[in-house]
Amino acid sequence: MENNYYNNQSDFSHEQAMNDIMYREQSKSFMTKAIVALVLSSFPIGSIVAIVMGHNNRTAILDYLDRGGMHTGKIKASSIMSRAAFFLGIGLTIFYGIYFVILLFMCAAMTS
């Protein structure tokens, strides 16, 4: 029988290993921040925080890619979720502002 399993270790350098470790850390950080920003965008005060977090995370992702970082599916998903958190945060901040003003008027109308 032939052994068709060829393992060439000379193609894998120390620099690639370091880039892989840095990629794992960066992608995990980007993904965590994007998920947290999306979750925070659903809360009244958290939506304001989500705007800032989403914008800062997306800026960090774009800087990472400009420096030559790997552009994988995880990085793309983090970028999309950060952008969604930013715009959802803006939308829900406006929604909650209008909602609380309406509640304030309703309470004022009931008391008078």
Contacts in CASP RR format, 6 or more apart in sequence:
PFRMAT RR
TARGET T0000
AUTHOR 0000-0000-0000
METHOD contacts of the structure
MODEL  1
MENNYYNNQSDFSHEQAMNDIMYREQSKSFMTKAIVALVLSSFPIGSIVA
IVMGHNNRTAILDYLDRGGMHTGKIKASSIMSRAAFFLGIGLTIFYGIYF
VILLFMCAAMTS
19 69 0 8 1.000
19 70 0 8 1.000
23 69 0 8 1.000
23 70 0 8 1.000
23 72 0 8 1.000
26 64 0 8 1.000
26 69 0 8 1.000
27 72 0 8 1.000
27 74 0 8 1.000
27 75 0 8 1.000
27 78 0 8 1.000
30 57 0 8 1.000
30 60 0 8 1.000
30 61 0 8 1.000
30 64 0 8 1.000
30 74 0 8 1.000
30 75 0 8 1.000
30 78 0 8 1.000
30 79 0 8 1.000
30 82 0 8 1.000
31 74 0 8 1.000
31 77 0 8 1.000
31 78 0 8 1.000
31 81 0 8 1.000
33 53 0 8 1.000
33 54 0 8 1.000
33 56 0 8 1.000
33 57 0 8 1.000
33 78 0 8 1.000
33 82 0 8 1.000
34 54 0 8 1.000
34 57 0 8 1.000
34 77 0 8 1.000
34 78 0 8 1.000
34 79 0 8 1.000
34 81 0 8 1.000
34 82 0 8 1.000
34 85 0 8 1.000
35 81 0 8 1.000
36 53 0 8 1.000
37 49 0 8 1.000
37 50 0 8 1.000
37 53 0 8 1.000
37 54 0 8 1.000
37 57 0 8 1.000
37 81 0 8 1.000
37 82 0 8 1.000
37 85 0 8 1.000
37 86 0 8 1.000
38 50 0 8 1.000
38 81 0 8 1.000
38 84 0 8 1.000
38 85 0 8 1.000
38 88 0 8 1.000
40 46 0 8 1.000
40 47 0 8 1.000
40 49 0 8 1.000
40 50 0 8 1.000
40 53 0 8 1.000
40 85 0 8 1.000
41 47 0 8 1.000
41 50 0 8 1.000
41 51 0 8 1.000
41 85 0 8 1.000
41 88 0 8 1.000
41 89 0 8 1.000
41 92 0 8 1.000
42 88 0 8 1.000
42 92 0 8 1.000
44 92 0 8 1.000
44 96 0 8 1.000
44 100 0 8 1.000
47 88 0 8 1.000
47 89 0 8 1.000
47 90 0 8 1.000
47 91 0 8 1.000
47 92 0 8 1.000
47 93 0 8 1.000
47 96 0 8 1.000
48 89 0 8 1.000
48 93 0 8 1.000
50 85 0 8 1.000
50 86 0 8 1.000
50 88 0 8 1.000
50 89 0 8 1.000
51 85 0 8 1.000
51 86 0 8 1.000
51 89 0 8 1.000
51 90 0 8 1.000
51 93 0 8 1.000
53 82 0 8 1.000
53 85 0 8 1.000
54 82 0 8 1.000
54 83 0 8 1.000
54 85 0 8 1.000
54 86 0 8 1.000
55 82 0 8 1.000
55 86 0 8 1.000
57 78 0 8 1.000
57 82 0 8 1.000
57 85 0 8 1.000
58 79 0 8 1.000
58 82 0 8 1.000
58 83 0 8 1.000
58 86 0 8 1.000
61 75 0 8 1.000
61 78 0 8 1.000
61 79 0 8 1.000
61 82 0 8 1.000
62 79 0 8 1.000
64 75 0 8 1.000
65 71 0 8 1.000
65 75 0 8 1.000
69 75 0 8 1.000
END
